[in-house]
Amino acid sequence: MKKIFVFLVFLTTSILTLFVINYLIITPVIIGNKCEYDIGQNELTKLDELFFEISSNTGYHPEPTTLNFIFTATIGCIIGSILYKIISR
């Protein structure tokens, strides 16, 4: 029971850490100034469109898609599992 709890703590911590890194570091580096997209100066590339969407709900500013959330959580699970295996030896 303790191993499962520790494993879930590792997964949760790594997922939350990766979400914070995604929103505070990765997204601003990739997108930059969000207002450039709503006035039509820049367009998203096909790869960017997989991870970000532009809609009228957000004022035509790029926002993360569901794929972005799933991808970030999956990478977080992988990192958490690897860290658990390394530390639990």
N, C-alpha and C positions, 0 to 999 in steps of 0.2 A: 504494500500500500504506500509506503514511504517513497519507493522508487518511482511509482506512477505520479505521485504528487510533485516530486522533484523534477521529473521529466516535463510535466505540464507547466511548472514554473519556468523552466528553461524555454519552452516553446512560447509561452505568453510574453516573457521578457524580451526575447529576440524579435518577436513579431511587432510588439509595441515600439521597440527601439528602431526597427527598420521603417516603420510608419513615420516616426519622428524625423529620421534622417531623410526619408523621401520628401516630406513636406518642407523641411527647413533648409535642406541643402540641395538635393537633386532637382526638384521641380523648379526652384528659382534659377538654377544654373541652365537648365534646358529651356525654360520659357523666357526668362528675363523679364522685361517690362510687359505686363499683361495688356496694357492699354494699346500697345502697337497692333494687337490683333483685332481690336474692335473698330479701328479706323481703317483697316484694310491694308496697312503697310506691309505686314508679314502674313504669310499663310503657313499652315502646318504641313509638314511633309507627310507622306503616307505612313511612315513609321510613327511619327508623332500622333497621327490620328488614331492609332491603335490604343495609345495610352492617355490621350487628352481629347476632350470634345469641346466644341464651341457651340453654344446655344443661346437663344434669346433669354432664357431663364437666368443666365449668369452675366448678362450684359455683354455677350459675345466675347467673354474672357475665357481662355482655356482652363478647363477643370478636369481633374482625373476621371477616367472612365472606370467601369466595373472591372475591366481587364487589369487595369492598373492596381486596383485593390487586391484582386486575386493573385496577381503576379507577385506583389510585395509580400502578401501573407505566405505564399508558397516558398519564396526565398527565405523568409523569416523562419518557417518550419524547418527547412533544410539546415540553416545555420544553427538553430536551436538544437536539432538532433545531433549534429556534429559536435557542438560544444558539450552536450550531455555525455556523448560517448567518450570524448577526450577527458573530461573531468571525472567521470565515474570509474575510470580504470583504477 
